[in-house]
Amino acid sequence: MKEKQNHPISIEPNLARVVVSLGGRVLADTHNALTLREATYLPVQYIPREDVDLSQLERTEHATYCPYKGDCSYYSVPAGGKKSVNAVWSYHDPYPAVAQIKGRIAFYPDRVDEIAEQLAI
């Protein structure tokens, strides 16, 4: 999927296992991540909700709007303290051009300890 030339967005399956951890706890573990590449930003891993330990997340009132993806909701990871406030986001009803990320969750790399990509040998 490609977006406008001045702000390209592509979404591809990630062939690696993606594991997100914080404070010795696994927040997410999946073989079904999608890698979203957007303009000049670093790639982001969008993980299916069913592969995220939602019991470790807490919905916040914070919300943003992206003209390319739509309205975005945020979650904190209480176990991470101040570092992990609004560390997680999701587009519950993204625009059709990026519909693949619906029902998926992404993590800010600097607000968790690690987002590891492990390729199968």
RAWOHU-V101284 format. One line per field, one symbol per residue. ss: DSSP state (a for helix, b for strand, c for the rest). phi: phi as a letter, one per 30 degrees, with the letter a starting at -180 (. if undefined). Layout:
ss = ???
phi = ???
This chain:
ss = ccccaaacbbbbbcccbbbbbbccbbbbbbcccbbbbbcccccbbbbbaaabcaaacbbbbbbbbbcccbbbbbbbcaaaaaaacccbbbcccccaaaaaaccbbbbcaaaccbbbbbccc
phi = .cceedbdbbbbdcdddcbcbahicdcaabcbdccccbhcdddbccceedccdddccbdcddbbbcdcbjdbcbbccedcieecdhdbbacdbddedbedddicbbbdedcbdabcccddc
